Amino acid sequence: MVKKTVSRRKSQIGGTQAATRTHSGEAASERWIAAVNDASGLLAVVRGGSSVRIVDVHTGAVRGEHAFAGAVTALAWGGQSVAAAHGSGVSVYSPARNAVVATLAAAAVDVACAGDSVFTLDGAGAVQQWDAAGSCVRRVATGVANAQKLLVSRDAARVVVASHRAEVWDVERAARVAALGGHAAPVHALCWAAGDESAVATAAAGDRCVLVWDVAGAAEPRAVLSADADIQCIDAGVDGSVVAVADGSVCAWFATVAGGSAGRAPDTVVRVVGAAGALPVRGVRLSRVAGDEARALVVRGSPMAPLCEAVALADRDGRFDALVELRREPAPLVKLAKDIGAHAYSEDGATVGAAGPPVPEPATPSLADRMGQLSVAADGAQDGARLPAGTLVRVLVQSLHTADQKLLDSVLDNAARALVVRDTVLQLPPAYVLPLLQQLMARFHAAPARASRLLPWIRSTLAMHSAYLVSIPSLVPQLAGFCHAIDGRLESHAKLLRLGGRLELAAANFKAADARRMDTGDASADMLPINVYREEEDEEEEEGTEPPTPAWQAEESTDDESDGMGSDVADEDDQWSDNESEPEDTKDIEASSSGDDDDSEMESNDSDNDL
């Protein structure tokens, strides 16, 4: 990097206009136009002047990109959309839809967002507030000449407009609240310096310092934070800590809102060093998570492929080192799938140490070791630390990239955590979507009983990446087997639904009958036995006791057994004797038998007489 030596005194008192313009142009060429969305973990960065690229800070995957009509001069996140100020106006771009959702007719040099409103600033110092429909609802003429930067409070009640000096304005009353001191050059970095928005931090080209101002209005800054080089960008945390990028290094000052700091040197300086020399840092963002304020997101690389890394500015005991060196060896690009043309970026181990010779640290555990330490259970329940979706997507990418089946199974075991599955699939780079589907389908065919663990992943993948999947020409043949398997399962599903409906109807009838019996009080009927078994009768049958011969068997006996028939008839008479009266059929049979006997006797007498 080429440096120009410019006198500090000359820059502070104005100097020659040529020297100021040369220095400002050089510093501007080193500054990125970028914005970070803390909620979604997305980075918006200007590439090539007029193109805005959206990158996931956790995985490095590109979430969207849009080319605008003119050069982009400012970016600001509002919810899940990013507002970009360019030559022909202001456009609101949605990465989820990959389209511009609103266009504002405003010639803006800077843009800011608060809630559902978008604020724009023009060169004359006029601030306009726009609603979600793209209509201008309020305009405040601040009169700040050559305005450069705009800052809006969270409640959209105040704005800070900065040029060489900064002014705080009340939006609703359109009145100036406070006037802050100025810089020798126009302000190019502006942010709130406290969680309650009671202080503002500013930086300008050539000053080599960050000024912290009280928004109540003061002629002198509350703190002057000095650096060894020009400030490229700044950020502040909720606890009043300020970080800045100066000459490719990160400078950090802690608890700056206390005041009384004149020319305060950085508490910590972070440098990234590679094999070929220093790797310049392009952006920094302090963590907004409570209890993790001493961690910063460091952005480096190029706008084409920015590299984001979370760096701890303090150790576990809360102590800060004066100098922290991060040794990074960039790995070569690896082509994952030729048919998709995807590339994966990765970096290997780091060595962090204080000033002096670098001290090697123990080897960083692999993602597989971290998965084992977190003990991801098959039912999705974890004791203690829970695996976040940001970590899980990195494990999923590694398992797909290395074809590690065991590691992939440990990720799929989180199917019971619906929100984690959704967030993991949503953050999955498009290059890994089709390999994930192929792995899921292979497991579905091999073990259909695991459908309850696989279907949540399949459903989320198809729903969240449908736009990408339909753009793959060879998708239909690759998913044909899975479609046939689903159709086969659906054929039996209709029958099971009908059976389930009948069983539910029968169960409802049983419940209704029980309810009616309980209402009528006739609950004793449920206690009556359906059948009674007596053991004594069963024993008599086993001893050989035969039941009496039925009457129909006695009537069908042959003539050779006439003697036996008489005894049977006698027995039959005994059988009917227990009753009060004999049946009419029995009497008729006996009468007919008597008549037959009389006829036989008369025939016998007639035969004797003939003889």
Residue pairs with C-beta under 8 A, 6 or more apart in sequence:
1 30
1 248
1 280
4 22
4 23
4 26
6 15
6 19
6 22
6 23
6 206
7 15
7 19
8 208
10 16
10 19
11 19
11 20
11 23
11 184
11 185
11 206
11 207
12 184
12 206
12 207
13 184
14 20
14 184
20 185
20 206
23 205
23 206
23 230
24 185
24 186
24 205
24 206
27 188
27 205
27 206
27 230
27 232
28 188
28 205
30 232
31 188
31 232
31 233
32 45
32 46
32 232
32 233
32 282
32 283
32 299
32 303
33 45
33 46
33 72
33 73
33 74
33 75
34 43
34 44
34 45
34 46
34 75
34 282
34 283
34 299
35 43
35 44
35 75
35 76
35 77
35 82
36 42
36 43
36 44
36 57
36 77
36 283
36 285
36 297
37 43
37 44
37 77
37 80
37 82
38 285
38 288
40 80
41 56
41 57
41 58
41 390
42 54
42 55
42 56
42 57
42 63
42 77
42 95
43 54
43 55
43 56
43 57
43 299
43 306
43 308
44 52
44 53
44 54
44 75
44 77
44 82
45 52
45 53
45 55
45 75
45 303
45 306
46 52
46 72
46 75
46 303
47 53
47 65
47 303
47 304
48 303
49 71
49 72
50 67
50 68
50 69
50 70
50 71
50 72
50 86
51 65
51 66
51 67
51 68
51 72
52 65
52 66
52 67
52 68
52 72
52 75
52 82
52 84
52 93
53 62
53 64
53 65
53 303
53 304
54 62
54 63
54 64
54 65
54 82
54 95
55 61
55 62
55 63
55 306
55 308
56 62
56 63
56 427
56 429
57 297
57 299
57 308
58 308
58 390
58 393
58 394
58 427
59 393
59 394
59 397
59 427
59 429
60 305
60 306
60 307
60 308
60 345
61 427
61 428
61 429
61 430
62 429
63 95
64 93
64 95
64 96
64 98
66 93
66 98
66 99
66 100
68 84
68 86
68 88
68 91
69 86
69 87
69 88
70 86
70 87
70 88
71 86
71 87
72 84
72 85
72 86
73 85
73 86
73 108
73 109
73 110
74 84
74 85
74 108
74 109
74 110
74 111
75 82
75 83
75 84
75 85
75 111
76 82
76 83
76 111
76 112
76 113
76 118
77 83
77 113
78 92
78 113
78 114
78 115
78 116
78 117
78 118
79 113
79 116
80 94
80 95
80 96
81 92
81 93
81 94
81 95
81 101
82 92
82 93
82 95
83 90
83 91
83 92
83 93
83 111
83 113
83 118
84 90
84 91
84 92
84 93
84 111
85 108
85 109
85 110
85 111
85 120
89 103
89 104
89 105
89 106
89 107
89 108
90 103
90 104
90 106
90 108
90 111
90 118
90 120
90 130
91 100
91 102
91 103
91 104
92 100
92 101
92 102
92 103
92 104
92 118
93 99
93 100
93 101
94 100
94 101
102 132
102 133
102 134
103 134
104 118
104 120
104 130
104 134
104 136
106 120
106 122
106 128
106 130
106 136
107 122
107 123
108 120
108 121
108 122
109 121
109 122
109 123
109 147
109 148
110 120
110 121
110 147
110 148
110 149
110 150
111 118
111 119
111 120
111 121
111 150
112 118
112 119
112 121
112 150
112 151
112 152
112 159
113 119
113 152
114 152
114 153
114 154
114 155
114 156
115 154
115 156
116 131
116 132
117 129
117 130
117 131
117 137
117 156
118 129
118 130
119 127
119 128
119 129
119 130
119 150
119 152
119 156
119 159
120 127
120 128
120 130
120 150
121 127
121 147
121 149
121 150
121 161
122 128
122 147
123 146
123 147
124 141
124 143
124 145
124 147
125 141
125 142
125 143
125 144
125 145
125 147
125 161
125 163
126 139
126 140
126 141
126 142
127 139
127 140
127 141
127 142
127 150
127 159
127 161
127 169
127 171
128 136
128 138
128 139
128 140
129 136
129 137
129 138
129 139
129 140
129 156
129 171
130 136
130 137
131 137
138 171
138 172
140 159
140 169
140 171
140 174
141 174
142 159
142 161
142 167
142 169
142 176
144 161
144 162
144 163
144 165
144 167
145 163
146 163
146 164
146 186
147 161
147 162
147 163
148 162
148 163
148 186
148 187
148 188
149 160
149 161
149 162
149 187
149 188
149 189
149 190
150 159
150 160
150 161
150 162
150 190
151 159
151 160
151 162
151 190
151 191
151 192
151 200
152 158
152 159
152 160
153 159
153 192
153 197
154 197
156 171
157 170
157 171
157 172
158 168
158 169
158 170
158 171
158 177
158 197
158 215
159 168
159 169
159 171
160 166
160 167
160 168
160 169
160 190
160 200
160 215
161 167
161 169
162 186
162 187
162 190
162 202
163 182
163 186
163 187
164 182
164 183
164 184
164 185
164 186
164 187
164 204
165 179
165 180
165 181
165 182
165 183
166 179
166 180
166 181
166 182
166 187
166 190
166 200
166 202
166 213
167 176
167 178
167 179
167 180
168 176
168 177
168 178
168 179
168 180
168 200
168 215
168 217
169 175
169 176
169 177
170 176
170 177
177 215
177 217
178 215
178 216
178 217
179 217
180 200
180 202
180 213
180 215
180 217
180 218
181 211
181 213
181 218
181 219
181 220
181 221
183 202
183 204
183 207
183 211
184 204
184 206
184 207
185 204
185 205
185 206
185 207
186 204
186 205
187 202
187 203
187 204
188 203
188 204
188 205
189 201
189 202
189 203
189 204
189 210
189 231
189 232
189 233
189 234
189 244
190 200
190 201
190 202
190 203
191 200
191 201
191 234
191 235
191 236
192 199
192 200
192 201
192 236
193 199
193 200
193 201
193 212
193 213
193 236
193 240
193 242
193 256
193 257
194 236
194 238
194 240
194 257
195 237
195 238
195 239
195 240
197 215
198 214
198 215
198 216
198 257
199 212
199 213
199 214
199 215
199 222
199 240
199 257
200 212
200 213
200 215
201 210
201 211
201 212
201 213
201 234
201 236
201 242
201 256
202 210
202 211
202 213
203 209
203 210
203 211
203 231
203 233
203 234
203 244
204 231
205 230
206 230
207 230
207 231
208 226
208 227
208 228
208 229
208 230
208 231
208 246
209 224
209 225
209 226
209 227
209 231
209 263
210 224
210 225
210 227
210 231
210 234
210 242
210 244
210 253
211 221
211 223
211 224
211 225
212 221
212 222
212 223
212 224
212 225
212 242
212 256
212 257
213 221
213 222
214 222
222 256
222 257
222 259
222 261
223 253
223 256
223 257
223 258
223 259
223 260
223 261
223 262
223 264
224 261
224 262
224 263
224 264
225 242
225 244
225 251
225 253
225 256
225 261
225 264
225 266
226 263
226 264
226 265
227 244
227 246
227 251
227 266
228 246
228 247
229 246
229 247
229 249
230 246
230 247
231 244
231 245
231 246
232 244
232 245
232 246
232 282
233 244
233 245
233 282
233 283
233 284
234 242
234 243
234 244
234 245
235 242
235 243
235 244
235 284
235 285
235 286
236 242
236 243
236 256
236 286
237 243
237 286
237 287
237 288
237 293
238 288
238 290
238 293
239 254
239 255
239 293
240 254
240 255
240 256
240 257
240 258
241 252
241 253
241 254
241 255
241 256
241 286
241 293
241 294
242 252
242 253
242 256
243 250
243 251
243 252
243 253
243 284
243 286
243 296
244 250
244 251
244 284
245 251
245 281
245 282
245 283
245 284
247 280
248 271
248 272
248 278
248 279
248 280
248 281
249 269
249 270
249 271
249 281
250 268
250 269
250 270
250 271
250 281
250 284
250 296
250 298
250 311
251 266
251 268
251 269
252 266
252 267
252 268
252 269
252 270
252 296
252 313
252 320
253 261
253 264
253 266
253 267
254 267
254 294
254 320
256 264
267 320
267 322
268 313
268 314
268 320
268 321
268 322
268 323
268 324
269 322
269 323
269 324
270 281
270 296
270 298
270 311
270 313
270 324
270 325
270 326
271 278
271 323
271 324
271 325
271 326
272 278
272 279
272 280
272 281
272 298
272 300
272 325
272 326
272 328
273 279
273 325
273 326
273 327
273 328
274 327
274 328
274 329
274 330
275 329
279 300
279 328
280 300
281 298
281 299
281 300
282 299
282 300
282 301
282 306
283 298
283 299
284 296
284 297
284 298
284 299
285 296
285 297
285 299
286 293
286 295
286 296
286 297
287 293
287 294
287 295
287 296
287 297
287 310
289 295
294 312
294 313
294 314
294 318
294 320
295 310
295 311
295 312
295 313
296 310
296 311
296 313
297 308
297 309
297 310
297 311
298 308
298 309
298 310
298 311
299 306
299 307
299 308
300 306
300 307
300 309
301 307
305 345
307 345
307 347
309 326
311 324
311 326
313 320
313 324
314 320
315 321
321 354
321 355
322 354
322 355
323 354
323 355
324 352
324 353
324 354
325 351
325 352
325 353
325 358
326 350
326 351
326 352
327 350
327 351
327 352
327 358
328 347
328 350
329 347
329 348
329 349
330 347
331 345
331 346
331 347
331 348
333 343
333 344
333 345
334 343
334 344
334 346
334 401
335 341
335 342
335 343
336 342
336 343
336 344
336 401
336 431
336 432
336 435
337 431
337 434
337 435
339 474
340 430
340 431
340 434
340 472
341 431
342 429
342 430
342 431
342 432
343 431
344 397
344 401
344 429
344 431
349 363
349 364
350 361
350 364
351 358
351 359
351 360
351 361
352 361
353 359
365 373
367 391
367 394
367 395
367 398
367 407
368 395
368 398
368 404
368 407
370 391
370 395
371 387
371 395
371 407
371 410
371 411
374 382
374 385
374 386
374 387
375 382
375 383
376 382
376 387
376 410
376 411
376 413
376 414
377 413
378 413
378 453
379 413
379 416
380 413
380 414
380 415
380 416
380 417
380 420
381 416
387 414
387 420
388 420
389 419
389 420
389 423
389 424
389 427
390 427
392 411
392 414
392 420
392 424
393 423
393 424
393 427
393 428
395 407
395 410
395 411
396 408
396 411
396 424
396 428
396 432
396 436
397 428
397 429
397 432
398 404
398 407
399 405
399 407
399 408
399 411
400 408
400 432
400 435
400 436
400 439
401 432
408 439
411 424
412 440
412 443
412 453
412 454
412 457
413 453
414 420
414 421
414 424
415 421
415 452
415 453
415 454
415 455
415 456
415 457
418 456
421 456
421 457
421 460
422 460
422 464
425 457
425 460
425 461
425 464
425 465
426 460
426 464
428 436
428 461
428 465
430 465
430 468
433 461
433 465
433 468
433 469
434 469
434 472
434 475
434 478
436 457
436 461
437 458
437 461
437 462
437 469
437 479
437 482
438 478
440 454
440 457
440 458
440 461
441 458
441 479
441 481
441 482
441 485
443 450
443 454
444 450
444 451
444 454
444 458
444 482
444 485
445 481
445 482
445 485
448 485
448 489
451 489
462 469
469 475
517 523
517 525
517 526
548 571
548 575
549 568
549 571
551 572
554 565
554 568
554 569
554 572
557 564
557 565
557 568
576 582
576 583
576 586
